[in-house]
Amino acid sequence: MFYYLALAAALFAIGLFGVLTRRNVIGILMSLELMFNAANINFVAFNKYIATDALVGQMFAIFIVVVAAAEAVVGLAIVLLIYRNWRGIGMDNVNVMKW
Amino acid sequence: MTEHSYLIALLPLLSFLIVVFFLRWKEMLSAVFSIAMILVSWVISIIVLIETLARHGEPYEAYYKFIDLVGFVPEIGILIDPLAAVMLLVVTTVGASVEIYSVGYMHGDPRFSRFFAYLSLFLFSMLGLVLANNFFMIFIFWELVGLTSYLLIGFWFEKVSAADACQKAFITTRIGDLGFLVGLFLIAVYAGTFNYGGVFDSISAGAIPAGIVTLIAIFVFCGAVGKSAQFPLHVWLPDAMEGPTPVSALIHAATMVAAGVYLVARAMTVFVGSAEASLVVAVIGLITSFMAATIALVQNDIKRVLAYSTVSQLGYMMMALGLYGYDSAMGHHSPGFYAGTFHLMTHAFFKGLLFLAAGSIIHAIHTNNIQEMGGLFSKLKLTAPAFIIASLSIAGIFPLSGFWSKDEIVAAASHHPVFLVFTLLIAFMTAFYMFRLCFLTFFGEPRDKEKYEHAHESPKTMTYPLVFLAFLAIFAGWVGLPWLQSGFASFVYHGEPYHPHANWLLMIISTVMAVSGIGLAYLMYYKKSISADRVAEKFKPLYTLLYNKYYFDELYDAVLIRPVLAFGRLMWRFDGSVIDGLVNGTAWATVLWADMKQWFDKWIVDGAVNGSGWIVRQSGNIGRFLQTGRVQSYAFFALLLVVLVSLFKLEVGPQEREAGWPVLTILLAVGIIFLAILSRTIGRQPAGQETKQEEHV
């Protein structure tokens, strides 16, 4: 189980790093997918080793995949709007929330 | 009609109110209305007198309770006895004559209507005083008379002398009124009532200690001294000549000064109860009479001579009343009461006539100084005879009214040698100064040609009252002829009716005195066989003393007025330095305190407020750099927090965790501030790129 969790943690950390450091919006979205998948691996792993008979972990993983797909749609729509407004998809430009 | 006699007083009041509120701008109408009212009063008083005669002098009294205090009930009411009935008629008669006369005298005065309003108010006060049935009410009207006399004497208040005179009159009489008030308090305390009958009964019954009766009598007499201008409060009356002449006539003849004599006559039972007080009254009367007569000898202002003559005659009446009180207290029978009241009546008529005639003379020649007159007899065909008739009357020449009343006063004094000598001496002086006036005014060569040329007889409204009063000055005294069985003496009396008998010796002596006075005046001022100047030269110190009225005004000035003024000035200084200093000091201290508070407010309170604002602003200045506007940095902060919290949760157990929250909070705050400072340094670069990018766009 340690390996599963280690893989998920590594994946999560990579995704997190990507989210925090990528300047490309598409890159951020992709890193987010990595983090989702890290969570999925955790669910599946816990399901297998802790609640063997139940399928709750698998079910949740599938839900997350679905939600991630929907999220990707919304995210890409936002990316499109960002591109239209700023003529680029660099995240540095998107600082309108600044004081 | 007697039960409606209150109308006599109320009608003039009505006239006052109507004139003041409705007729002020209609001069003739206000005069006519006032005169009509006083004439109605006059008619009523005649009827009242007739009814009183028909009742054989039985007093009529009606009253209602004014204030019902337990055991002490001041009343408002009327008392019609012979004395009041006679006084009512005298007052209304002289009042009506004066009002009619004023139509001519005051013609063209800018305050014509107001004059009639004041006259009406004055008559109301005097008539109310006469009608009153208790000491409480008489005092109210007493003060009203004082007030209205103040208004009338100061009627021409533009003249400084008139304004001064009215104040002098008011303040001087006020001194006497204070005594009167004390007397009233004593009456209230010891008699328990103000009603005349009640007070007199308790005195007659001996319910009040003799010493207190004397005190009451003296204090009540104080009021009479002020009002009737007796020594030593006589100084106001000659100055009161500054008022219009009709006012002088009214004040001197029938009203104000008569009030004092009336009060003494009214309260005679009190004086009979105390021989000492009566003696004081008689002596004061004699001193006043003698002093005023001597002053009148040398004065040159026609009205002033008449004023001092009034003071002298009032002294006469006071003396007669005082002697009556003294004699009665000693158990003797005396004509004093009847003489005093009788003289009060006859004097009202001939003195009113004298003043009105003097007013007519002044109206004709526009001067008060008899040295500028002379030879006016041919010019003033009506005024001059009237004046001479009045002079004969006051001098006591048979058979004019003054003769009969003066004769009774001499009779009253006949049992007291000192009084008798002085009375006769005064009679002599009276005759002398009156005929000095007559000769200087009407006979001889005119001393001021120009004024003489312009002299003219007065209009009819002025001369008719003169004729009417001249008639009374001759015949009014005949009601008191000593041969009449039911004359004045058996009508107006106190205690037992007095039956006068003709005392031929006294009559002859007093006539001789009067005639010799007139004769001396004739020699000095008509024939000029005795030079008046040489006599004055010979008795220079005496003449100067008399001419300056015994220096009474100067004495009062030095003894009373100057110290009072000096004291006033001292108080003014005190006020200016100490009181004002205190007030200003308080203000200064307040301002200083306010300044201190302002400083505190500005620097401490505002400092606290602005300081907190400043702190918030500065922390905002630091904190705003957290708001980079970039989602990634926000996410980074969130991550850091999560890391911190999980670290904390992992490191410490549940027990320490409870206590550890503050530490964690501080840690968080430090971390946020650190991040803010960090991101501030980071945030600069993107801002620079932003501007570059915008340049590109």
Interface residues (C-beta under 8 A of the other chain):
Chain A: L16 V19 L20 T21 I28 R87 M91 D92 N93 V94 N95 V96 M97 K98 W99
Chain B: R624 Q627 T628 G629 R630 V631 Q632 A635 F636 L639 P686 Q689 E690 Q693 V697
